[in-house]
Amino acid sequence: MKVKESQSKKSGDGMARLSDLIEDFIKSLIEEADEEYIEIKRNELANIFNCAPSQINYVLETRFNLSNGYIIESRRGGGGYIKIIKRPVSKDWMSKLISDIGDNITESKSRLYIDTLLEHNLITEREAALMKSVLNEKILPVSQYEKPILRAILLKVMLAELSNNLIKRSD
């Protein structure tokens, strides 16, 4: 993996967390790749960001999982390459997304799901804003205990409708 100078030195307000910087860096590598995947060395990436390889593992596990539309293939030995594949959207992927929500979901986690849909160009900025506003903690007219439950139901319904529309478009 060759790293450009512009990639290794992210500009910003200094407030961004290391995980966000690593995520942005990996996503930029995927965007620039000729294929729908990249191969990187965990230790090399850790050296770029001057962090422990466990920090790289954390980012991969939380930001590049199946729910976020990625598949990770890890190879031990031979330099410890990690292959990150951006998975195309499918009915199966949407079903997995819906089932991953479970019976309740926090507002922050629901926003991550919506951001994933936006990143995959499944919804527009406007639709994302509308979805987030419907799931907002202050808007849901139920008790504090019931809010995560209602939020999960609403998000699942929105995702199911989106999935149905995707299937209609592909027919």
N, C-alpha and C positions, 0 to 999 in steps of 0.2 A: 504494500500500500504506500503510495507516494502522497505526501501531504504538501499542499500548497501553503505558502507563507500566510496568505489571506485566511486560510482555513484554521491554521493553528493559533492565530491570535484574533479572538472574537472581540469586537468592540462592544461596549455597552455601558450601562450606568454603574457597574460594579456590584449591583444588588442581585444580579442573576445568580442563582445557585449553580453549583458545579454540574449537578445532574441535568439542568436545563441546557447548559453549554454543551455537554457531551451529546445529549439528544439532538440538539440543533446541528451539531457537527456531523453526526451519523446520517441524519436526514439529508444534509447537503451533499454528502457523498453518494447517497442513493439517487438523489435527483440528477447528479452529474454522471452517474454510471450509464454505460451503454445497455446494460442488462437490467432486469428487475431485481437484481440482488447485488450485494457487495460482499467481499471477503476481507476481513480485517484480523489483525493479531491483537488479542486482548492486552498483552504486555506493552505493545507498541502504542496502543491508544492510551493506556495508563501513563506511559512516559510523556506523551504529548500534553496531557492534562495534569501531569505531576500529581498523580493520585494512585491509590492502591488498586490492583486489578478487581478487588471486591466492589469498588465503586462502579466500575464498568459493568460487572455482573448485575448490580442493582438496577442500573439504567436499562440494561437489556431485558431484565425480568419484568420491570414495571412499565417501560415505555415501548418496548418492541415485542409484545406478546401477541397471541392470536386475536385477542379482543381488539387490539389496536391495528390489526391487519398485517401482521408480520409473522414469519416463521423463522425461528433461530435454529441453525444446525451448528453444533459445536464439535470440533475435532481436537482431541487431546494429542499431545506430542507433535513433533514436527513444527514447532513454533506456536501451537495452540490457535489455529485459525478459527474464526467464527464467521459463518455465512448468515447474512441477514437478507431474507427474501421478502419483498413487498408482495403480499398476497392479493390477487385480484378479487374484487367483490363478487360474491356469489350468493345464491339462496342459502347454501350451507353456512357460509360465513355469517350472514344475517341471523340465521337460526341460532348459531353459537353465541352471537352477541346478545340476543334476547335471553337465552338460557343463562348466560353468565350474570345477568342482572340479579337474579334471585328474587326473594320476596320483599326486599327493601334495598334502598340505595340512598346514599348521602347526596346532597346537592353538588358537592365538589366532584364526586365520582360521576354523576350524571352529566356534568359539564365535560368531563373527559371523553365520554362516549359521543357526545354531540360534536366535540372538536375532531374526533376520529372520523365521523361522517363528513364533516366539512373538509378535512384533509384529503379524503377519498373522492371529493367532488360529488357526493351523493346529495348534498343539500347546499343551499346558497347561504351567504352571510346573514341574509334577512331571515331565512328559515331557522338558522341556528339561534339567532337572537330571540325569535318567537318561542322556540322550544325551551330555551333557557329561562325565559320569563315565566312560562307556564310552570316550570319545575322549581321556581324560586321559593326559598324557605318562607319568605314573608307573604307570599301569595296564597299558599295552600291553606284552605279554611278548615283545618282539622287540628286535633291536639298534637303536641310535640311528638308524642309516641307514634301517632298515625302518619305523620308527614313522610317518613322514609318509605312506608308501605304504599301510600297513595302515589308518591313520586315514581316508584318502581312500576306500578300499574300503568300510569300515564306514559312513561317512557317506553314500556313494552308495546303499548298500543300504537304509539307513534312509529316505532321501529317496524312493527308488523305491517302497518299501512305503507311505509316506505318500501319494505320488502315486496309487498304485493305490486306496487307501482313499478319496481325494478323488473319484476317478472313479466309484467304486461309490456314493458318497453322492449324486452329482449325477444318477445314472441314475433 
